[in-house]
Amino acid sequence: MYKVAGKVFLIVTDDPDEQIITVKCEPEHARAQVSGYPSISPGRYLDKRHWISLGPGPGITERLVTDAVEDSYDLVAERLPRRDRPSAR
């Protein structure tokens, strides 16, 4: 698990046979991602409206994964109280 100021923004599986990451996502964007890619699904074990899980598959690029992680970090960080927000990256 990766956190910003104690809040989770990224979960990475530790099973090399099942490489999956789970990130926080705006509900509308999550629905679009899930319907657009067969290897993106609603977040495992989490609120399926706000989390998505990405695994290897068609269309899953390094850029897509990087963007998903950065968007998740930003989403979590911007909802923190101002005093807890990290300085700009």
trRosetta pair geometry for C-beta under 8 A, 3 or more apart (Angstrom, degrees):
i j d omega theta_ij theta_ji phi_ij phi_ji
1 8 5.4 -56 -168 -122 113 109
1 10 7.2 149 -159 88 46 58
1 11 5.4 -15 -103 -106 72 74
1 12 7.8 -165 -72 23 27 71
2 8 7.2 101 73 -148 45 64
2 9 6.1 -57 98 62 91 81
2 10 4.0 3 48 61 115 105
2 11 7.6 -151 20 -70 74 33
2 12 7.3 50 -16 -8 104 104
3 6 5.7 -2 165 -140 136 9
3 7 5.8 144 -158 66 90 30
3 8 5.4 -50 -95 -87 83 45
3 9 6.7 129 -125 8 32 81
4 7 5.8 -29 66 61 70 88
4 9 5.6 24 2 -13 104 131
4 73 6.0 106 -38 -152 141 79
4 76 5.4 132 47 107 119 120
4 77 5.1 -53 129 -78 155 88
4 80 7.2 -110 118 -44 103 142
4 86 6.2 -90 -163 -14 107 123
5 77 7.4 113 12 -117 116 68
5 80 5.2 69 67 -128 151 150
5 84 4.3 101 -159 167 150 106
5 85 7.2 -65 -32 -91 151 26
5 86 6.8 -151 -40 -40 103 86
6 84 8.0 -59 27 -168 103 134
7 76 5.0 -178 113 -175 122 117
7 79 7.9 -143 154 79 172 103
7 80 6.7 -151 7 -81 141 103
8 11 6.6 20 -178 -56 124 92
8 24 7.8 133 109 -40 76 114
8 76 7.5 -138 89 -117 34 152
9 23 6.8 13 162 -145 65 76
9 24 5.7 -75 -140 13 62 114
9 69 7.7 92 132 -164 103 63
9 72 4.5 139 178 137 92 98
9 73 4.9 96 147 -91 158 50
9 75 7.3 148 -133 63 107 88
9 76 4.2 -117 -86 5 108 149
9 77 7.7 -4 -74 -32 148 79
10 21 6.3 -22 -163 -170 92 109
10 22 7.3 145 -158 76 43 55
10 23 5.6 -6 -104 -99 70 81
10 69 5.7 25 -95 -135 133 92
10 72 6.0 117 -67 102 80 144
10 73 7.4 -14 -31 -64 110 84
11 21 6.8 152 80 -162 53 57
11 22 4.2 -6 56 54 106 104
11 23 7.8 -158 26 -64 70 43
12 20 7.8 165 -152 90 45 48
12 21 5.2 -18 -101 -107 70 84
13 18 5.5 -65 132 102 160 89
13 19 6.4 -166 63 -131 112 28
13 20 4.7 55 -8 50 128 82
13 21 7.5 -122 3 -74 78 41
15 18 4.4 17 95 44 122 93
15 19 7.7 -138 87 -64 69 44
16 19 6.9 5 -155 -63 37 92
18 55 7.4 -50 -172 -125 67 124
19 55 6.5 126 87 -144 64 75
19 56 6.0 46 73 -21 113 107
20 44 7.4 50 135 -1 145 137
20 53 5.3 9 179 -178 116 107
20 54 6.8 159 -155 78 66 41
20 55 4.6 -31 -98 -84 85 91
21 53 7.1 170 87 -151 37 60
21 54 5.4 -11 59 56 86 94
21 65 6.8 93 38 -151 143 103
21 68 7.5 131 99 104 124 128
21 69 7.1 -36 152 -78 151 101
22 43 5.0 90 -158 -138 115 92
22 44 6.0 -108 -85 35 140 86
22 46 6.6 136 167 10 139 140
22 51 5.7 24 176 176 102 113
22 52 7.0 -176 -147 93 64 34
22 53 4.5 -27 -94 -96 85 78
22 54 7.7 171 -85 15 36 67
23 51 6.9 170 87 -149 30 71
23 52 6.2 -17 60 60 78 80
23 54 7.3 3 10 0 106 111
23 68 4.9 145 45 154 159 97
23 69 5.9 -127 -100 -94 140 47
23 71 7.3 82 151 74 136 89
23 72 3.7 -111 -172 -64 104 148
24 50 5.8 -13 -150 156 80 91
24 51 5.7 -45 -102 -95 48 73
24 72 4.5 123 47 -144 75 89
24 75 5.2 -147 107 88 115 134
24 76 5.8 112 41 -54 152 98
25 29 5.2 -126 175 91 102 106
25 30 4.1 130 101 -72 123 93
25 33 6.8 -69 -170 17 162 144
25 50 6.5 165 58 -176 58 42
25 51 6.6 124 20 -118 88 21
25 52 5.0 10 7 1 145 108
25 68 7.3 -34 -83 -151 113 88
25 71 6.9 43 -112 115 73 122
25 72 6.7 -45 -62 -87 63 86
25 75 7.3 -174 -103 -19 22 169
26 29 4.4 73 63 16 93 110
26 30 6.6 -161 84 -15 42 88
26 50 7.8 -20 -124 -130 15 68
26 75 6.9 -152 -50 -114 77 136
27 30 5.5 -54 -143 33 29 115
27 31 6.5 29 160 -19 64 101
27 49 4.7 -11 -113 174 107 92
27 50 6.3 -42 -70 -80 78 60
28 31 6.0 -52 -153 32 31 109
28 32 6.6 28 150 -16 63 107
29 32 5.6 -55 -150 38 35 112
29 33 6.2 34 153 -20 68 107
29 71 7.8 -115 134 160 161 151
30 33 5.8 -56 -147 37 29 110
30 34 6.2 28 157 -18 65 108
30 42 7.2 64 166 -113 118 69
30 49 6.7 133 70 178 151 38
30 50 6.9 -144 -40 -121 156 15
30 51 7.3 58 -121 62 140 13
30 52 5.0 -172 -138 -52 90 112
31 34 5.9 -56 -145 38 29 110
31 35 6.3 16 160 -8 65 111
32 35 6.2 -64 -145 44 27 102
32 36 5.8 19 159 -18 65 120
33 36 5.8 -65 -138 41 25 108
33 37 6.2 -25 180 23 65 110
33 40 4.8 -87 149 137 94 156
33 52 5.5 9 92 -134 137 168
33 68 7.8 93 -129 -104 154 117
34 37 7.5 -80 -132 52 15 75
34 40 5.4 -126 -98 112 45 96
34 41 6.2 69 -129 -130 98 27
34 42 6.1 15 -101 -53 144 66
34 52 6.4 -141 -62 -124 91 115
36 40 7.3 9 68 46 76 133
36 59 7.7 -129 140 135 88 158
37 40 4.1 64 78 8 113 109
37 54 7.8 12 106 -127 145 88
37 57 6.9 127 174 89 98 119
37 58 7.4 -169 -149 86 80 74
37 59 5.2 -138 -116 86 102 129
37 60 6.5 100 -167 -64 140 84
38 57 5.8 -122 80 156 90 148
38 58 6.5 42 36 47 109 104
39 54 6.7 62 123 -162 89 57
39 55 4.5 -113 180 71 105 83
39 56 6.4 -84 -180 92 160 24
39 57 2.8 156 -28 21 142 142
39 58 7.1 144 -4 37 113 60
39 59 7.8 171 33 59 103 89
39 60 5.6 -60 75 -37 129 135
40 52 5.6 7 -177 175 100 121
40 53 7.0 163 -154 82 52 48
40 54 5.2 -13 -104 -102 83 72
40 55 7.7 -174 -78 24 40 67
40 60 7.5 157 -50 -88 92 108
41 44 7.5 54 95 -54 114 81
41 52 7.0 155 80 -160 33 73
41 53 5.1 -17 63 59 85 99
41 55 7.9 12 7 3 101 106
42 48 3.5 22 176 -154 132 100
42 49 7.8 1 -141 -51 114 28
42 51 7.1 74 179 85 63 72
42 52 6.5 -73 -126 -111 28 60
42 53 7.3 20 99 12 25 91
43 46 3.9 -41 124 61 129 112
43 47 6.9 29 60 68 130 44
43 48 5.8 -160 44 -107 77 49
43 50 7.3 -32 6 83 141 56
43 51 2.6 11 -42 110 157 106
43 52 5.6 -70 -56 -57 78 12
43 53 5.4 125 -119 -36 43 85
44 53 5.1 42 -12 -55 93 148
46 50 7.3 -97 141 76 108 86
46 51 4.0 11 100 38 133 158
47 50 4.6 22 97 34 115 104
47 51 5.9 111 67 4 66 103
48 51 6.8 -70 -110 57 27 83
52 68 7.4 -95 76 -154 118 128
54 60 6.2 148 -178 -133 106 125
54 64 7.6 -179 -148 126 149 106
54 65 6.2 -177 113 -106 152 83
54 68 6.2 104 -23 85 149 173
55 60 7.3 -105 94 -74 36 171
56 60 5.8 -158 -139 76 36 142
57 60 5.2 77 55 -1 65 123
59 64 7.3 68 146 -39 73 165
60 64 5.8 -122 -149 74 48 139
60 65 6.8 58 180 -51 89 98
61 64 4.6 103 52 3 76 101
61 65 7.1 -143 95 -1 43 85
62 65 5.8 -58 -151 39 32 110
62 66 6.1 33 152 -20 67 109
63 66 5.6 -54 -143 39 30 112
63 67 6.2 31 157 -19 65 107
64 67 5.9 -55 -147 37 27 110
64 68 6.3 28 154 -21 62 107
65 68 5.7 -55 -149 35 30 112
65 69 6.4 26 155 -16 65 106
66 69 6.0 -58 -149 37 29 107
66 70 6.2 24 156 -14 66 110
67 70 5.8 -58 -142 42 29 108
67 71 6.0 30 159 -20 66 109
68 71 5.9 -54 -143 38 26 111
68 72 6.3 29 155 -21 61 108
69 72 5.7 -55 -149 35 29 113
69 73 6.5 32 153 -20 64 104
70 73 5.7 -51 -148 34 32 113
70 74 6.3 30 155 -16 65 107
71 74 5.8 -57 -147 40 30 110
71 75 6.1 35 154 -24 65 108
72 75 5.7 -54 -146 34 28 114
72 76 6.4 22 158 -12 64 107
73 76 6.2 -63 -152 41 27 104
73 77 5.9 21 157 -17 66 115
74 77 5.7 -58 -137 42 28 110
74 78 6.0 24 166 -19 66 110
75 78 6.4 -57 -143 34 20 105
75 79 6.9 9 158 -10 56 113
76 79 6.2 -73 -157 39 29 106
76 80 7.1 43 148 -39 64 98
77 80 5.8 -43 -160 6 38 117
77 85 5.7 89 178 -140 86 86
77 86 6.1 -62 -137 29 125 95
78 85 7.5 44 -102 -118 31 126
80 84 4.4 -114 167 89 120 108
80 85 4.9 157 79 -75 117 71
81 84 4.9 73 62 14 83 106
81 85 7.4 -139 92 -28 39 83
82 85 5.8 -43 -151 6 35 117
86 89 7.2 34 114 -55 122 87
